[in-house]
């Protein structure tokens, strides 16, 4: 199975919410309408070239006459899966399939997935003409627990490695999208070797805070990104469809009236510069999709950033404040003397900026956190297992700032957040809050957060105060370095 460049695709999915799924409008017709809408809106011309069915497409039982092979649900797809695949291919679009590395599919209590049937199912996917497979992680340990994120089996790569072996053995080149949810440790190091894309987090949902959470979780994944291998920041969202009695899984929340236009631009741009797959889930109907949302999701210049052949990290400046603010950036601090600026949303050149000599930051001194003193209510605590740096000498991490691997899978549906907050105050200056994102793939991997602080004086005698919030854990501070 050859690894290809990053895809951009539109996904239409069916989620089974009970043993009996009823639909006044057959999903087959809805999928065809969306595929035709993709063409009519010209989205195929900017790179959206896949239509994918998700969980809920198959029958309750494997076929007895076909050696236990997965079967298409004859009620939802009366003309069968092959007819749908042919229809999509005739539109010159790729067709994506869905299954899972567990006993049952996500969102159901009875639809079979592929655990134990990997070879058979890979052969079926190829025979049907599938061009990609999204492989999920529900029911990994039993037929009764849909979401298990803490057991060794749920976090293990073995089930996903088994399926990629079977996909490589069939006579069809299919892309492989691993939906392991980003759980466990060092996920990027193993999954980037087998998957064209991999989910880095729990699901997105219709709230701005989920975009904040996922962006912070994406930070360490750039080091595993390469041509043909990309982190999936997730663009799924389930909402009730006005035309169906089942749920359609809508992917990118652009076009769903969940965000303002500025928020949609931020969201689309942030996912683009992180090389995430761009997945549409809005109704691809000009009568239901706003022109503004259409222009955002079809912006050629933003998509070009996403499709960069080198898949290199892009620097982004994010305004997370719930207000407008002016932010200045001196490019010389990044080792860049000057750059040509362009507004990709307006497709207009701005001109050359920051024409100054490049002067990389140099270190004056490093301060080990073990040398710090405690005051006020601050105290040292023994961390619960899996919540901070393991005990041991911190001098091994000289030159680094903090460690955070608090990816909060189980609380992500509510107010759970994966950042750790602290304020930093220098001498008598006002304390400034900083949010520390995930630093790496485990509790041994440190990261660096470079901040600009007012109030530093030349020479000795500076006092730098780090303060946490309430009873929540502060960043696992290793040390800090003065840069000039």
C-alpha positions, 0 to 999 in steps of 0.5 A: 500500500503506497503512502500518498500525499495528504487528502482532502475529502468530504464525508457523509456518515451514518450513525446507528443509534439503536438496533432499529434505524429508520429513515424516510429518505434513504441514506443512499440518496443523501450520499449521492446528493452530497457527492453531486453537491460537491461537484456542483459547488466546485469543491472538487476543483480545489481538492475535495475528492473523497466521499466516505461512509462512516459508522452505520453502513453495514448490516447487523449480521455478517453474511452466512453465505459469504464466509462471515463477510461484512454485508451492506445494510439492505434497507439503507442501501437497497441497491447495494454497496457496489452501486454506490461505489460505482456512482462515486467513482463515475464522478471521479471521486474516491470512495472511503469506507469505515470500520473499527479495531474492536468488536463493534462499530462506534455509535452502535450496540450491535453493528460488527467491526473488524476485530478478528476478521481483519484479513476477510474485511480487508479483502472485502474493502478491496473487492468493493473498490474502496480507496480509503479506510478509516479505522476506529477504536470503539469496543476494543476490549468487550462488546459492552464498553464502547469507549475505553481509553485507559486499558493497555489493550485500548492504547495498544498499536497491535490491532491497528498494525494488524489491519495495515498488514492485511491492507498491504496484502490486497491488490488495491492501494487504499489510504489508511486513517487511524482513529486511535483517539491519541490515547496512550504514550508516544502515539505519533512515533508508532502511528505515523509509520503505518497511517496516512493520518491519525487522530490526535484527540477526543472528538471535536464538538460544537464549542469554541473550547474544543478547538482550543483543546485540540490545538494545544494537543496538536503541538507536539505532533509536528515532529511526526508529520511528513509527506503522506503522514499527517495528524488528524485534528478531527472535524467530526460533529454529530447533529440531528438532521431535519430530514432523517430520523437517524443521525448524520455525522457532520465533519468540519463544523464550518457551515453548521452555524456553530461558529462566527465567520471569524471563528470559522476562518481561524478554525480552518486556518489552524487546521490547515497549517497543522497539515490536518485532513480537511473534512466537510460535513455541512450540507453541500447544497447552495440553498443551505450553505452560506456563501461565506462558509463556502468561500472559507472552505474553498479558499485556495491559498489556505488549502495550499498551505495545508497541501504543502508538499514538504509538510513542514511546520508553519508558525501561527499567531493565535488570538485566543482572547475574546476580543480584538487585540494588536500583536507585534512579532519581530521576525528576527527573533525567529532568525528571519531577516525579512519576509513578503507578507500576504493576506491569504483570505483577501488574496492580496500582497501586503509587502515586505515586513521586518527588514532588520538584521536576523539575530537569533536569541542567545542564552544568558543563564539557565535556572533549574526549577529544583533551585526555586523556593516556595511561598504562599500556598505553593507546595510540593506534592507527590503526583498521582501515577500518570499525571506528571514527571516521574520521580528522578533527577531533573538535571537530565532536562537542562535547557528545557522548560516544562512537561505536560502530557495531561490529554484529559480524554475522559473529561474532554466532552465537558470542560476538561482541558489539556493545558496547565496554567501559570502566571509569570511575574518578573520583579514588580511587574504585573503577572501574566497568565500563560497556558502551557500546551502538551509538551510531547508524547509522554510524561518524560518529554519536555517542551519549551515555551518562549515568553516575553516578560517585562521588568528584567534588569541587567545583572543579578537580583531578578525575582521571577515568580511562577503562580498556579491556579487554585487546586489545579496542577501547575505545569511540571516546571523543569527550569527556565532560561533567560534569552537575550 
